[in-house]
């Protein structure tokens, strides 16, 4: 049931609506979202942009090398040698090679980009020095691949450059290694309709890493070590969200990453305000949401922190029942799949 390709028209996918109070489920189409949202709702979406950060190359000996850059491009702090035109910056990523790299091992990905291993961690996580010549976004655009999730069992292609990106992703927020997939269902026309109907739309930034796909491997959720992600809330978004809360208008997060950002700033600062920094918030059953009143989301991996977040919002049994109905009704799952609206 895993979607290998997106819906041909973004907002033509199926939309399951879960009413938390009644525990009722209904089946709609995503383009009907303006008819389903509570009056005056404020949608908050993640405007990060997915970078083509999956790099494929060869060792000098001929062995295959794969590197997935995890440090957001927008957050790199490069130093440039004016004599050579090469820039370099410390970075982190997943390095797959036939044998574990040693500090100092250098891997070349074309004439304008190279990676030098610094230290090795678990599950392929590697601290590196990233070196490039010219504009890094341009270099990645030429040689990088779209970092499709591992459960999509096909190579990326030219179409993914557009379809694995939200229509509101910003160039200056380049850096995610995975898409905020709930936002993939929005079209420019749907956004215009939502605005005309009086719904607000605000943006936050959460640079999504591969930790979003990591399963929870501990028997007790309290022992799970959550991954960190960089989040940003602008003064304008902070003001819009705060005003909605004062007015009693519901705040609907578009995706788990937007929800994590909204709740993460409260966790990190003790209040809701403009913020830029890291969060490793883990939202699990028993958590009291401070900002989010509802969520637009996709159907997520079993045993993931994303399903656990939804269980915190709607209740474990309701979420498991809704997923059971989605399976029985033939919904398409995961990043390119169908959507759910939790109210």
Sine and cosine of phi, psi and omega as CSV:
sin_phi,cos_phi,sin_psi,cos_psi,sin_omega,cos_omega
0.00,0.00,0.06,1.00,0.01,-1.00
-0.97,0.26,0.79,-0.62,-0.01,-1.00
-0.97,0.26,0.87,-0.49,0.06,-1.00
-1.00,0.10,-0.42,0.91,0.00,-1.00
-0.73,-0.68,0.45,-0.89,0.06,-1.00
-0.97,0.26,0.22,-0.98,0.13,-0.99
-0.87,0.49,0.59,-0.80,-0.06,-1.00
-0.86,0.51,-0.59,0.81,0.10,-0.99
-0.89,-0.46,0.82,-0.57,-0.17,-0.99
-0.77,0.64,-0.77,0.64,-0.12,-0.99
-1.00,-0.04,0.24,0.97,0.05,-1.00
-1.00,-0.07,0.04,1.00,0.01,-1.00
-0.94,0.34,0.24,-0.97,0.05,-1.00
-0.97,0.25,0.47,-0.88,0.00,-1.00
-0.71,-0.70,0.91,-0.41,0.12,-0.99
-1.00,0.07,0.75,-0.67,0.02,-1.00
-0.94,-0.33,0.85,-0.52,-0.01,-1.00
-0.94,-0.35,0.91,-0.41,0.07,-1.00
-1.00,0.02,0.94,-0.33,-0.09,-1.00
-0.91,0.42,-0.64,0.77,-0.07,-1.00
-0.91,0.42,-0.71,0.70,-0.05,-1.00
-1.00,0.01,-0.31,0.95,-0.07,-1.00
0.95,0.31,0.31,0.95,-0.09,-1.00
-1.00,-0.07,0.51,-0.86,0.02,-1.00
-0.86,-0.52,0.70,-0.72,0.12,-0.99
-0.74,-0.67,0.31,-0.95,-0.12,-0.99
-0.87,-0.50,0.88,-0.47,-0.06,-1.00
-0.75,-0.66,-0.24,-0.97,0.06,-1.00
-0.87,-0.50,0.57,-0.82,-0.14,-0.99
-0.87,0.50,-0.54,0.84,0.00,-1.00
-0.89,0.46,-0.26,0.97,0.03,-1.00
-1.00,0.09,0.07,1.00,-0.07,-1.00
-0.77,0.63,-0.67,0.74,0.01,-1.00
-0.87,0.49,-0.42,0.91,0.03,-1.00
-0.99,0.13,-0.20,0.98,-0.15,-0.99
-0.95,-0.31,-0.35,0.94,-0.05,-1.00
-0.97,0.25,0.53,-0.85,0.08,-1.00
-0.90,0.44,0.50,-0.87,-0.03,-1.00
-0.84,0.54,0.73,-0.69,0.07,-1.00
0.97,0.25,0.17,0.99,-0.07,-1.00
-0.88,0.47,0.54,-0.84,0.10,-1.00
-0.95,-0.31,0.89,-0.46,0.09,-1.00
-1.00,0.06,0.70,-0.71,0.04,-1.00
-0.83,-0.56,0.88,-0.48,-0.11,-0.99
-0.87,-0.49,0.31,-0.95,-0.02,-1.00
-0.99,-0.11,0.88,-0.47,-0.09,-1.00
-1.00,-0.09,0.28,0.96,0.05,-1.00
-0.88,0.48,0.42,-0.91,0.04,-1.00
-0.90,-0.43,0.73,-0.68,0.03,-1.00
-0.96,0.26,0.76,-0.64,0.05,-1.00
-0.98,-0.18,0.52,-0.85,0.07,-1.00
-0.97,0.23,0.96,0.28,-0.20,-0.98
-0.99,-0.14,0.14,0.99,0.07,-1.00
-1.00,-0.04,0.90,-0.44,-0.10,-1.00
-0.92,-0.39,0.73,-0.68,-0.02,-1.00
-0.88,-0.48,0.72,-0.69,-0.01,-1.00
-0.42,-0.91,-0.23,-0.97,0.00,-1.00
-0.72,-0.69,0.58,-0.82,0.15,-0.99
-0.96,0.28,0.29,-0.96,0.08,-1.00
-0.83,0.55,-0.47,0.88,0.01,-1.00
-0.99,0.14,-0.12,0.99,0.05,-1.00
0.96,-0.27,-0.19,0.98,-0.01,-1.00
-0.94,0.33,0.50,-0.87,-0.02,-1.00
-0.95,0.30,0.57,-0.82,0.05,-1.00
-0.74,-0.67,0.70,-0.72,0.09,-1.00
-0.75,-0.66,0.73,-0.68,0.02,-1.00
-0.75,-0.66,0.78,-0.63,0.07,-1.00
-0.93,-0.37,0.95,-0.33,-0.02,-1.00
-0.95,0.31,0.84,-0.55,-0.03,-1.00
-0.97,-0.24,-0.45,0.89,0.06,-1.00
-0.93,0.36,0.83,-0.55,-0.02,-1.00
-0.85,0.53,0.70,-0.71,-0.01,-1.00
-0.83,0.56,-0.64,0.77,-0.04,-1.00
-0.91,0.41,-0.27,0.96,-0.06,-1.00
-0.96,-0.29,0.00,1.00,0.05,-1.00
-0.92,0.40,0.56,-0.83,0.02,-1.00
-0.88,-0.47,0.99,0.11,-0.14,-0.99
-0.99,0.16,0.45,-0.89,0.24,-0.97
-0.90,-0.43,0.70,-0.72,-0.08,-1.00
-0.89,-0.45,0.72,-0.69,0.08,-1.00
-1.00,0.00,0.95,-0.31,-0.06,-1.00
-0.90,0.44,-0.39,0.92,-0.02,-1.00
-0.95,0.31,-0.58,0.81,-0.06,-1.00
-0.95,-0.30,-0.36,0.93,-0.07,-1.00
0.99,0.15,0.05,1.00,0.02,-1.00
-1.00,0.05,0.64,-0.77,0.10,-1.00
-0.92,-0.39,0.42,-0.91,0.05,-1.00
-0.56,-0.83,0.43,-0.90,0.00,-1.00
-0.36,-0.93,0.55,-0.84,0.14,-0.99
-0.93,0.38,0.60,-0.80,-0.04,-1.00
-0.44,-0.90,0.13,-0.99,0.05,-1.00
-0.73,-0.68,0.46,-0.89,0.02,-1.00
-0.14,-0.99,-0.05,-1.00,0.08,-1.00
-0.98,-0.21,0.86,-0.50,-0.03,-1.00
-0.92,-0.40,0.87,-0.49,0.01,-1.00
-0.93,-0.38,0.89,-0.46,0.04,-1.00
-0.65,-0.76,0.21,-0.98,-0.07,-1.00
-0.93,0.37,-0.50,0.87,0.09,-1.00
-0.70,-0.71,0.49,-0.87,-0.06,-1.00
-0.83,0.56,0.72,-0.70,-0.01,-1.00
-0.96,0.28,0.47,-0.88,0.09,-1.00
-0.98,-0.19,0.47,-0.88,0.08,-1.00
-0.80,0.60,0.76,-0.65,-0.03,-1.00
0.99,-0.15,-0.27,0.96,0.06,-1.00
-0.89,0.45,0.72,-0.70,-0.07,-1.00
-0.90,-0.44,0.69,-0.72,-0.03,-1.00
-0.82,-0.58,0.79,-0.62,-0.09,-1.00
-0.97,-0.25,0.74,-0.67,0.03,-1.00
-0.85,-0.52,0.98,0.21,-0.03,-1.00
1.00,0.08,0.02,-1.00,-0.11,-0.99
-0.96,0.27,-0.23,0.97,-0.15,-0.99
-0.86,-0.51,0.19,0.98,-0.02,-1.00
-0.45,-0.89,0.69,-0.73,0.02,-1.00
-0.56,-0.83,0.39,-0.92,0.00,-1.00
-0.78,-0.63,0.76,-0.65,0.07,-1.00
-0.90,-0.43,0.83,-0.55,-0.03,-1.00
-0.93,0.37,0.66,-0.76,0.07,-1.00
-0.93,-0.37,-0.79,0.61,0.04,-1.00
-0.46,-0.89,0.42,-0.91,-0.10,-0.99
-0.91,-0.41,0.70,-0.72,0.07,-1.00
-0.90,-0.44,-0.33,-0.94,-0.02,-1.00
-0.98,0.19,0.44,-0.90,0.12,-0.99
0.84,0.55,0.53,0.85,0.05,-1.00
1.00,0.09,-0.06,1.00,0.03,-1.00
-0.90,0.44,0.78,-0.63,-0.10,-0.99
-0.67,-0.74,0.75,-0.66,0.18,-0.98
-0.99,0.12,0.73,-0.68,-0.10,-0.99
-0.68,-0.73,0.20,-0.98,0.28,-0.96
-0.96,-0.29,0.87,-0.49,0.00,-1.00
-1.00,-0.07,0.77,-0.64,0.01,-1.00
-0.80,-0.59,0.66,-0.75,-0.02,-1.00
-0.47,-0.88,0.31,-0.95,0.01,-1.00
-0.84,-0.54,0.81,-0.59,-0.04,-1.00
1.00,-0.06,-0.42,-0.91,0.01,-1.00
-0.99,0.15,0.86,-0.52,-0.03,-1.00
-0.87,0.48,-0.70,0.71,0.07,-1.00
-0.83,0.56,-0.61,0.79,0.01,-1.00
-0.93,0.36,-0.64,0.77,0.03,-1.00
-0.89,0.46,-0.73,0.68,0.01,-1.00
-0.89,0.46,-0.63,0.77,0.01,-1.00
-0.88,0.47,-0.54,0.84,-0.01,-1.00
-0.98,0.21,-0.68,0.73,-0.18,-0.98
-0.91,-0.41,-0.26,0.97,-0.08,-1.00
-0.99,0.14,0.32,-0.95,0.05,-1.00
-0.91,-0.41,0.50,-0.87,0.07,-1.00
-0.89,0.45,0.79,-0.61,-0.07,-1.00
-0.99,0.16,0.93,0.36,0.03,-1.00
-0.88,0.48,0.55,-0.84,0.01,-1.00
-0.88,0.48,0.43,-0.90,-0.08,-1.00
-0.91,0.42,-0.35,0.94,0.00,-1.00
-0.98,0.18,-0.15,0.99,0.15,-0.99
-1.00,0.03,0.95,-0.30,-0.21,-0.98
-0.99,-0.11,0.86,0.51,0.10,-0.99
-0.44,-0.90,0.38,-0.93,0.08,-1.00
-0.93,0.36,0.48,-0.88,0.10,-1.00
-0.94,0.35,0.38,-0.92,0.03,-1.00
-0.66,-0.75,-0.06,-1.00,-0.08,-1.00
-0.88,0.48,-0.56,0.83,-0.02,-1.00
-0.90,0.44,-0.55,0.83,-0.02,-1.00
-0.90,0.44,-0.43,0.90,0.02,-1.00
-0.85,0.52,-0.52,0.86,0.02,-1.00
-0.99,-0.13,-0.69,0.73,-0.15,-0.99
-0.97,0.23,-0.42,0.91,0.03,-1.00
-1.00,-0.08,0.66,0.75,-0.03,-1.00
-0.49,-0.87,0.70,-0.72,0.07,-1.00
-0.96,0.28,0.39,-0.92,-0.01,-1.00
-0.95,0.30,-0.26,0.97,-0.01,-1.00
-0.95,-0.32,0.22,0.97,0.07,-1.00
-0.89,0.46,0.66,-0.76,-0.06,-1.00
-0.96,-0.27,0.67,-0.74,-0.02,-1.00
-0.86,0.50,-0.57,0.82,-0.04,-1.00
-0.99,0.17,0.03,1.00,0.07,-1.00
-0.91,-0.40,0.50,0.86,-0.03,-1.00
-0.93,0.37,0.76,-0.65,0.07,-1.00
0.33,-0.95,-0.13,0.99,-0.05,-1.00
-0.98,0.20,0.59,-0.80,0.09,-1.00
-0.99,-0.14,0.09,1.00,0.08,-1.00
-0.41,-0.91,0.51,-0.86,-0.04,-1.00
-0.99,0.16,0.52,-0.85,0.22,-0.98
-0.98,0.22,1.00,0.01,-0.37,-0.93
-0.94,0.34,-0.41,0.91,0.05,-1.00
-0.87,0.49,-0.50,0.87,-0.01,-1.00
-0.97,0.23,-0.20,0.98,-0.03,-1.00
-0.91,0.41,-0.30,0.96,-0.07,-1.00
-1.00,0.09,-0.19,0.98,-0.04,-1.00
-0.99,0.13,0.63,-0.77,0.12,-0.99
-0.90,-0.43,0.28,-0.96,0.06,-1.00
-0.86,0.51,-0.64,0.77,-0.01,-1.00
-0.91,0.41,-0.65,0.76,0.01,-1.00
-0.91,0.41,-0.63,0.77,0.04,-1.00
-0.89,0.45,-0.64,0.77,0.05,-1.00
-0.90,0.44,-0.66,0.75,0.02,-1.00
-0.90,0.44,-0.68,0.74,0.01,-1.00
-0.88,0.48,-0.68,0.73,0.04,-1.00
-0.90,0.44,-0.67,0.74,0.00,-1.00
-0.91,0.41,-0.46,0.89,0.00,-1.00
-1.00,0.06,0.04,1.00,0.09,-1.00
1.00,-0.03,0.21,0.98,0.05,-1.00
-1.00,0.02,0.65,-0.76,0.04,-1.00
-0.99,0.10,0.38,-0.93,0.03,-1.00
-0.60,-0.80,0.86,-0.51,0.01,-1.00
-0.77,-0.63,0.32,-0.95,-0.07,-1.00
-0.83,-0.55,0.60,-0.80,0.22,-0.98
-0.83,-0.56,0.14,-0.99,0.06,-1.00
-0.83,-0.56,0.78,-0.62,0.17,-0.99
-0.68,-0.73,0.92,-0.39,0.02,-1.00
-0.98,0.21,0.93,-0.37,-0.18,-0.98
-0.99,0.11,0.78,-0.62,0.05,-1.00
-0.95,-0.33,-0.01,-1.00,-0.02,-1.00
-0.95,0.31,-0.21,0.98,0.06,-1.00
-0.85,0.52,-0.40,0.92,0.01,-1.00
-0.90,0.44,-0.39,0.92,0.01,-1.00
-1.00,-0.09,-0.10,1.00,-0.10,-0.99
-0.94,0.34,0.77,-0.63,0.06,-1.00
-0.96,0.29,0.42,-0.91,0.12,-0.99
-0.99,0.14,0.89,-0.45,-0.16,-0.99
-0.98,-0.22,0.05,1.00,-0.06,-1.00
-0.97,-0.26,0.54,-0.84,0.00,-1.00
-0.95,0.32,-0.41,0.91,0.00,-1.00
-0.92,-0.39,0.89,-0.46,-0.08,-1.00
-0.83,0.55,-0.48,0.88,-0.03,-1.00
-0.91,0.41,-0.27,0.96,-0.02,-1.00
-0.99,-0.10,-0.01,1.00,-0.05,-1.00
-0.96,0.28,0.77,-0.64,0.07,-1.00
-1.00,-0.02,0.94,-0.34,-0.07,-1.00
-0.99,0.17,0.58,-0.82,0.06,-1.00
-0.96,0.29,0.40,-0.92,0.05,-1.00
-1.00,-0.09,0.57,-0.82,0.11,-0.99
-0.67,-0.74,0.52,-0.86,0.03,-1.00
-0.99,0.14,0.78,-0.63,0.00,-1.00
-0.81,-0.59,0.49,-0.87,0.04,-1.00
-0.64,-0.77,0.70,-0.71,0.14,-0.99
-0.79,-0.61,0.87,-0.50,-0.03,-1.00
-0.97,0.23,0.33,-0.94,0.08,-1.00
-0.84,0.54,-0.59,0.81,-0.01,-1.00
-0.91,0.41,-0.69,0.72,0.02,-1.00
-0.93,0.37,-0.65,0.76,0.04,-1.00
-0.85,0.52,-0.66,0.75,0.02,-1.00
-0.92,0.39,-0.68,0.73,-0.02,-1.00
-0.90,0.44,-0.69,0.73,0.00,-1.00
-0.92,0.39,-0.70,0.71,0.00,-1.00
-0.88,0.47,-0.64,0.77,0.02,-1.00
-0.91,0.41,-0.65,0.76,0.04,-1.00
-0.88,0.48,-0.67,0.75,0.01,-1.00
-0.91,0.42,-0.64,0.77,0.03,-1.00
-0.91,0.41,-0.58,0.81,-0.02,-1.00
-0.98,0.20,-0.18,0.98,-0.08,-1.00
0.98,0.21,0.31,0.95,0.05,-1.00
-1.00,0.03,0.68,-0.73,-0.07,-1.00
-0.93,0.37,0.61,-0.79,0.09,-1.00
-0.98,-0.21,0.88,-0.47,-0.05,-1.00
-0.94,-0.34,0.90,-0.43,0.03,-1.00
-0.98,0.19,0.75,-0.66,0.11,-0.99
-1.00,0.00,1.00,-0.01,0.04,-1.00
0.99,-0.16,0.37,-0.93,-0.01,-1.00
-0.92,0.39,-0.50,0.87,-0.01,-1.00
-0.94,0.33,-0.60,0.80,0.08,-1.00
-0.92,0.40,-0.65,0.76,0.04,-1.00
-0.89,0.45,-0.68,0.73,-0.01,-1.00
-0.90,0.44,-0.59,0.81,0.03,-1.00
-0.93,0.38,-0.74,0.68,-0.02,-1.00
-0.89,0.46,-0.69,0.72,0.00,-1.00
-0.98,0.21,-0.50,0.87,-0.04,-1.00
-0.91,0.42,-0.62,0.79,-0.01,-1.00
-0.91,0.42,-0.56,0.83,0.06,-1.00
-0.92,0.39,-0.66,0.75,0.01,-1.00
-0.90,0.44,-0.67,0.75,-0.11,-0.99
-0.98,0.21,-0.49,0.87,-0.11,-0.99
-0.90,-0.44,-0.28,0.96,-0.04,-1.00
1.00,0.05,-0.03,1.00,0.03,-1.00
-0.45,-0.89,-0.03,-1.00,0.04,-1.00
-0.93,-0.36,0.88,-0.47,-0.03,-1.00
-0.33,-0.95,0.07,-1.00,0.09,-1.00
-0.85,0.52,0.59,-0.81,-0.12,-0.99
-0.34,-0.94,0.51,-0.86,0.18,-0.98
-0.56,-0.83,0.84,-0.54,-0.02,-1.00
0.23,-0.97,-0.18,-0.98,-0.05,-1.00
-1.00,-0.02,0.49,-0.87,0.20,-0.98
-0.65,-0.76,0.57,-0.82,0.14,-0.99
-0.81,-0.59,0.55,0.83,-0.01,-1.00
-0.86,0.51,0.68,-0.73,0.06,-1.00
-0.86,-0.51,0.95,-0.31,-0.05,-1.00
-1.00,-0.05,0.91,-0.42,-0.06,-1.00
-0.72,-0.70,0.24,-0.97,-0.02,-1.00
-0.77,0.64,0.71,-0.71,-0.10,-0.99
0.97,-0.26,-0.31,0.95,0.02,-1.00
-0.94,0.33,0.67,-0.75,0.08,-1.00
-0.98,-0.18,0.91,-0.42,-0.02,-1.00
-0.93,0.36,0.77,-0.64,-0.02,-1.00
-1.00,-0.04,-0.43,0.90,-0.12,-0.99
-0.82,-0.58,-0.74,0.67,-0.17,-0.99
-0.98,0.21,0.77,-0.64,0.05,-1.00
-0.95,-0.30,-0.29,0.96,0.01,-1.00
-0.23,-0.97,0.10,-0.99,-0.11,-0.99
-0.50,-0.87,0.65,-0.76,0.29,-0.96
-0.99,-0.12,0.76,-0.65,-0.09,-1.00
-0.46,-0.89,0.14,-0.99,0.11,-0.99
-0.98,-0.19,-0.07,-1.00,0.10,-0.99
-1.00,-0.09,0.80,-0.61,-0.26,-0.97
-0.94,-0.33,0.17,-0.99,-0.02,-1.00
-0.89,0.46,0.68,-0.73,0.10,-0.99
-0.85,0.52,0.62,-0.78,0.06,-1.00
0.96,0.27,0.16,0.99,-0.03,-1.00
-1.00,-0.05,0.32,-0.95,0.05,-1.00
-0.90,0.43,-0.35,0.94,-0.01,-1.00
-0.96,0.29,-0.69,0.72,0.09,-1.00
-0.89,0.45,-0.62,0.78,0.00,-1.00
-0.91,0.42,-0.63,0.78,0.07,-1.00
-0.87,0.49,-0.69,0.73,0.02,-1.00
-0.90,0.43,-0.58,0.81,0.07,-1.00
-0.90,0.44,-0.57,0.83,0.06,-1.00
-0.92,0.38,-0.54,0.84,-0.04,-1.00
-0.99,0.16,-0.68,0.73,-0.16,-0.99
-0.92,-0.40,-0.20,0.98,-0.09,-1.00
0.98,-0.20,0.70,-0.72,-0.08,-1.00
-0.86,0.51,-0.75,0.66,-0.07,-1.00
-0.91,0.41,-0.61,0.79,0.02,-1.00
-0.91,0.42,-0.67,0.74,-0.02,-1.00
-0.92,0.39,-0.71,0.71,0.01,-1.00
-0.89,0.45,-0.62,0.78,0.04,-1.00
-0.91,0.42,-0.67,0.74,0.01,-1.00
-0.90,0.44,-0.65,0.76,0.04,-1.00
-0.90,0.43,-0.62,0.79,0.06,-1.00
-0.87,0.48,-0.66,0.75,0.04,-1.00
-0.92,0.38,-0.60,0.80,0.03,-1.00
-0.89,0.46,-0.67,0.74,0.04,-1.00
-0.89,0.45,-0.72,0.69,-0.02,-1.00
-0.90,0.43,-0.48,0.88,-0.06,-1.00
-1.00,-0.08,0.03,1.00,0.08,-1.00
0.98,0.22,0.47,0.88,0.08,-1.00
-0.90,0.43,0.45,-0.89,0.06,-1.00
-1.00,-0.06,0.68,-0.73,-0.19,-0.98
-0.96,-0.30,0.37,-0.93,0.18,-0.98
0.96,0.29,-0.42,-0.91,-0.31,-0.95
-0.82,0.57,-0.70,0.71,-0.02,-1.00
-0.99,-0.11,0.25,0.97,-0.11,-0.99
-1.00,-0.06,-0.30,-0.95,-0.05,-1.00
-0.98,0.18,0.02,-1.00,-0.17,-0.99
-0.83,-0.55,0.24,-0.97,0.05,-1.00
-0.71,-0.71,0.63,-0.77,0.12,-0.99
-0.90,-0.43,0.89,-0.46,-0.01,-1.00
-0.96,-0.27,0.88,-0.47,-0.04,-1.00
-0.82,-0.57,0.00,0.00,0.00,0.00
